[in-house]
Each structure stands twice: as structure tokens, then as C-alpha cells.
């Protein structure tokens, strides 16, 4: 029988230092070593979210970590989720349900935070009663002193969970000595003692060159360096942030189907396209360039947190006209969630839920109209592909606000149909369709259906991809990479004493 371990927090010297990916790796490693780990992040801020089996919304990173741990995800793994709606406001999601909108000032001031703190602690308690260890993830830097009293996700949560803390520092951005030393030096005495080690992440080059650096870091910080993890680009784990999407190649490729994903300003759930990115038959790129759109074979309009604002931007920058023109010239257009709404005749927002624009014409590619509503739909869903009645079941999840209805005097065909008769989406033909179902592209059958009109472009050697098997393989590769470069014996001693 495996021994109980202390809970563990991955805290950071800053944002994007790799806390999420190392937490994912450790969830997999602990599972491989016979433990029953579960991920936890008290408060997350992300546009990329996921719906649990119960229809509750959490950050995508915790859903990925749960998958690495071999678990169904739960809202207890991320009890507070902030989804940015503009530069200053975010939708606040508590225990999987939207409870309103808050400005950054309102949210981070001390008044009113106690209710959220208690909710996070209660969610942690429910997890800790079932799993061990809990792998906690901090947020941003642990040294934001101006936010310390209202912090519910970093060291205060580590104290509540009685967790050992590992500080993750990103050497690739430079300043690793100062950032690690300063992050520890600025903690109070109790929290300093809780930090049991440092992980140096994203190292490039010969690891032997940093041997003296490890000793210096240990000497000045007074805690061991558990490992130096090399940067990698050959292991593919779903990302939470969309910062690198614009850098992905957009040069057309022969022997493949070229797919343009419209790069919306408020793009959400871009992990919808991870399976297509890995498919050997496809060259996928993100773009808001009209020439790139016109040259593509398939255009996908993705989900967005601000549908009307992004539709307005598409009209202003010429992308809307480019999409319609490309479709007239033979390109396929497929919309998911907000992108599906944009493909209709119009979107209305009479209650000003998204902003000041009450109505905006859509692209006119689908005979539907959408009204933005207060109620938010979040659920996992299972459908069959309506144009292929004998198809296998397609799985995905829905996260959207708005009611979409067919235009008067039209009888559009649905794209998806459930066993109970419920339908979703619109199917005009095999080159024009849309639906609300995120994750639909994780289903091999639907990818084949989408690519079929352009099958003659695919080279004879290219075949499809079993994306679920691919993901499990990537978790194992990640665990192997991190295990190789972290002193796991030392980590287990820390977590057992």
C-alpha cells in the first residue's frame, strides 16, 4: 500500500513559468507510481474552459491535469474561474456556475473575498477527502505584495492545505537567480519555511553548464534545486493561453488540406483545434489576414468570449468579406459556438450583456439568428452526425450564452442529433455548417467528414489520427521527461517527512 503524501503546490516566480505543465506531469507521475492524485487551482483566469460531466465550467488546465491523473474533471478542481470579457472586466464563475461580472478593482479588493476564500477551501476539502496527494497550482507570482491580503490561490491556500511548495522559475526569460531569490525573500517566515525546493524550467542548451548555477541558487535561497527541466517542443500538451497562436505557420502546404482558423481577438477554447494541428492530412494555421483566408481550403470560425465585438472587428478588418468570398469560390466554412452564431443573419444583444451594440448583421451563411441571453449553457453532450444517420456517437461539450433559432419560413437541416431528438447546429451542405459543440474535432469521424470534400489534395501516405490515444501518449512522454530531470527520490522524501 502506498504511503500518504503531503499535498504539493507548484508556485511561480511569475506568470507563464510552466506551473501548469509541471503540475500535469506530476499528476501523471504520481498516478504511475500508484498514488491517487488530483489537481487543484483555487482561482484561475482563462478564456479556455471546459464543461464537466455535471455541466459545470472549469479552467481547461485543470481538465487537462485531471485527464493526466486518470480522473473525470470536477468543479472542485477549479472552484473559481475568471473569464475576461474586456480589458477591465471578467465573468466570475463559482463552483462551475457564472455568478456575475466584476472589474479587476472590485474583485481584488479585500471586501467580499472571504466568501470566495471559504468556497475554495470547501472545494479543496472535498477533493482531499477522496484523493492523495492534491497537486495545487498557484497563479502568477507568489510575490505580488499589493495583492497579498486578498490572495486566495498562492501561499494562503498552501497554508490552508498544509502543502509543501515548490517554486518554479523560468530560466528562458532570464533573471532566474534574482526572481527565485526575491520570490522567497519576500515571503513571511512561515511561508518561507513552507517552500521546500526550486524547479528551474525551460532550460536551453547543455545542462552541464548550469551545474555551478544550481549550487549558487541553492546557497542563496537556502533550499534545494530539485531539478532543471530542459525546454521541449516535441511533447504536445493542450495549452491554456492563446499567446502563441499567431506565431503558428500560415504558409500554404502542398499534399495537405490547408485550414485557416480565424484569429479572433477574444478567441476561446482554441484547444478545439489541437487534434487538427496534429493530423498528418492537415496544415492548420491561425490568421486574420484576408489573403491567407482566401487561399485556404477550409475556414473555421472559432469560439469567442465577446461574439459581437469580434464580429464587428471581422467586418472592420475585411475578414468577414474574405470569408464570404472564399466560400463563394469553393472553400468550406465551419463555425463553432460564437463562430456558429457569426455565420447567421444577425446577432442581437437587447440586454447589453456583451456591450453597447444591440444588433449586428452576421455573415449570412446560415439561415439563423441569435439573441444573447443571460442564461449560460454548460454541459457535456453526445450526438450523432445528422447527415450520416448511421454514424457513431460524437462527444463534446457546450459552453455558450445565447439562443439561436432558424429564420422564419426556413427549414434548415441540423448538423447534430441526440438520441432524445434534441438537435444542434445547421447543415447546409458539406462545405457550410456550424454548431455549438466544442470538442467536436476530437472525434475522428467528424474530421473525416469535414475533410472529405478536399480528399483529393491529401498525399497517399497521410492517414488520420486517434487523438485520445495521442493525448495519453503525450502525458506519458511528459512524465518521462520531467521524471528524468527532477530528483524524484528527494521529492518523495520531502512529501513524506
Secondary structure, 3 states (H helix, E strand, C coil): CCCCCCCEEEEECCCCCCHHHHHHHHHHHHHHCCCECEEECCEEECCCEEECCCCCEEEHHHHHHHHHCCCCCCHHHHCEEEEECCCCEEEEEECCEEEEEEEHHHHHCCCCHHHHHHHHHHHHHHHHCCCECEEEECCCCCCCHHHHHHCCCCHHHHHHHCCEEEEEEECCCCCHHHHHHHHHHCCCHHHHHHEEEEEEEEECCCHHHHHHHHHHHHHHHCCEEEEEEECCCCCCCCCCCCCCHHHCCCCCCCCCEEEEEECCCCEECHHHHHHHHHCCCEEEEEECCHHHHHHCCEEEECEECCHHHHHHHHHHHCHHHHHHHHHHCCCEEEEECHHHHHCCCEEECCCCCCCCCCEEECCCCCCEEEEEEEEEEEEEEEEEECCCCCCCCEEEEEEEEEEEEECCCCCCECCEECCCCCEECEEEECCEEEECCECHHHCHHHHHHHHHHHHHHCCCCCCCCCHHHHHHHHHHHHHHHHHHHECHHHHHHHHHC
